[in-house]
């Protein structure tokens, strides 16, 4: 049962600046949605609202399964995840960082270990498993963030500026990971970026924030 | 000068031939301060979490009072506990005055603000992004709080060690409520005070050296913990 996402009549302002005005959009199909727009237009805010860690001033975010609205509870929050631009690594090993999402869901032991190792291999970080996550480079930190999210097998994944502070080599690796995700982890992936060329390389659906609304381009 | 050198030599000899009485004093010191610290940690850690995570009226004032209590004069705490436990006091019927339990109570009161306040600082010092990352990965509010506490663990360990340093070196409070009774409530610091008064410098020096060694051990542990907690901290 695929999870769909719909935002209805979202309004949000920051310090008197109206960021979203009656913004409605539906993410019904699987694939990679790339959200672009100039700095400060509300890309990150939109992702945070959709990921249920921020509330809009007005309007609502609903997740749909088979046409029915899914109740916004812990169960739903565990079917979606957002990778923050700064990731927020825990002061422990790379392995334990990735295992976190499983541990809080009560998945431990051999199954947990296999899933963590698979996720780490997927982002080519298997060899860094025992390293303290706070000693990773920016690019590796982003890849860790993606592995930490993917291990929970989210049905909707949000990536906020995954390559904003990353070198060329790691940008390439992260783009490859995203392209591979389309085949291996079919789900809805919503990514923000201000890199137009990258947007075109990755997008199944290209979106733009314009005048407080989201439009397809 | 020769008296000091002779006293030092005698003190070293006392340490090397650790007699039963000396050992008893050291062990009682560790037992009293260790128990006080365990109690202070059991109360202080949940209290620091409450201050760190919950919003309630007069929270700022509570933190200010707690910080003020970090500098509580031991003799005042000793006097306060004495009044409570003395025969005419509200808890006199428990007959706790001049017992190791009274010393534990006094030292718990002394270390509680240190453990709580420094743990609170460690908890609120955790980067807010940790809380957000934990939420995005599907943690319950309780799991989010545990994650933040785990991230603050090196700071919390430092807080506990700082509390231990404070009570191990303290003399005023335990002298008042413990009474410095030989073989029962006599600990390192109270023995040093007494033996110095008596002019028995060898024993006082021997205990001083042991106390300093324990202090050095505690501070080395603190340094190691802080160093470990700093891994990749600039990122």
Interface residues (C-beta under 8 A of the other chain):
Chain A: X51 X53 X74 X77 X78 X81 X82 X83 X84 X86 X87 X88 X89 X90 X91 X100 X101 X104 X105 X132 X133 X134 X135 X136 X141 X148 X149 X152
Chain B: X127 X129 X130 X132 X133 X134 X135 X136 X137 X138 X139 X140 X143 X147 X150 X151 X154 X229 X231 X232 X233 X235
